[in-house]
Amino acid sequence: MRLGAKIGESECVQLAGLDVNLLKQFDRGFVEEAAEGNPVAAMEQFRLALGNLAIAHSELQAQLTQAQKEMDTWQRAAQLALKQGKEPLARAALERRYPFKRKVQDLQQQMDELIALQQTIERDQQSLKERAIV
């Protein structure tokens, strides 16, 4: 998965180039680097990775919130049209809502993957800290 790829109508410049799979590989590299005797460099890489993930999380959350608002707006429009007996208009509003619903689902999946990666990096970072103390 590649964060920052074009999603619907918007593209996040800050996330362009942030590849979760690449971060996963780097995560393993940090642990290996620390095992080879350079825990200071590994800790710095953990810190940088977590900083990048925080930026990605913030940008994804903003996109997710916006897509949710758009989806909710079209849902309300459909309900209002239905109350007014304008079934074709309600159907059209629901059709306009669908791409935003799909976008919300896609963004939520990306957010879940990002959170899981962050947890893994934090766990590995903590493990490295514990090993350095012993």
N, C-alpha and C positions, 0 to 999 in steps of 0.2 A: 504494500500500500504506500502511496506517496501523498503525504500531506501537502497542501498548497496547490494541488492539482485543481483545475477548473471544476467547480461544483455548481451546477445550475447556471445562474447568471453572474455569480461573483467569483473573484479569484483573490486569494490572500497573498499579497506580495511577501509579507513577512514569513509565511510558511513555505514559499516556493523554495525548493531544494532541501527541505527537511524530510528526509526519508526515514520512516520508522524502522524499516528493516535494516537500514544502515546503522541507525542508533543501536539496534539490538546487537549487531555485530560488534560495534564499538564497546558496548557494555561487556561482552565477553572478553574483548581485548584489554579492558581496564583490569579485570580480574587476573588475566594472564600476565599482564605487565607487573602487577603487584606481586604475583607469585615469583616472578623473575627477579625481584629485589628492588623495584622502583615504586614503592607505595606512595611517595610524595607526588610523583607525576600522575599516578593512577587516581589519586584523590582530586587532583586538579581537573582531570578529565571528567570525573564524576560530577564535580561542581559545574563545569561547563555544560555537560549534557543536561543536568537538572535545570540549569538556567534556560537552555533552549526549549526544553519541555514546558517550562512555565510560560514562555512566550507563546508556544504553540497552543497550549491549553487556553490561554486568554483569548487568542484569536479564534480558535474553534468555538469557544463559548459564545463569543459575540456573534459569530455566523449562525450558530444554533439558535440563539435567542431571536435573531432577526427572522430566520426561517419559520420559527414557531409562531411569531407574531403574524407573519403573512398567512400562514395556514389558518390561524384562528380568525383572522379578518375574513377570509373567504368562507369559512364555516359559518360565521355570524351572518354574512351576506346571504348565504343559502337558506339559513333558518328564517331570516326576515322575508325573503322572497316567498318561501313556502307559506308563511303566515299570511301573506298578502294574496295567496292563491296564484302566484306566478311560478308554476312548476317548471316551465322551460328555463326561466331565469335562475331558479334554484339549481337546476341540473347544470347549467353553465357555470355557476359559481363553484359547484363541487368539482367540476372538471378543472377549473383554474386552481383549486385547492390541492389537487393531487400532486403536481410537481413539487410543491412545498412540503407535502407530507413525505414524499420520497427523499427529499433533501434532508429533512429532519432525521429520518431513519439513517441515512448515510453518515451524516455528521455525528450522530450519537454513536454509531459503530466506531468511527474514527476516535471519538472521545474516549470510548471504553478501551480501545487499544492503547491509546496514549497513557491513560491512567494505569493500565496494567504494566506498561513499560516503565513508567515512573516508579511504581512500587518495586519492580525488579531491581532497578538501578539503586533505589534507596536501600533495599535489603542487601545488595552486594556491597554498597558503600559501608553499611553498618558492619557487615562481616569483615571487611578490610580493616575498619577501625578497631574491632575487637581483636583481630590477629596482631595488629600493630602494638596493642597494649600488652599482650601476653608475652 
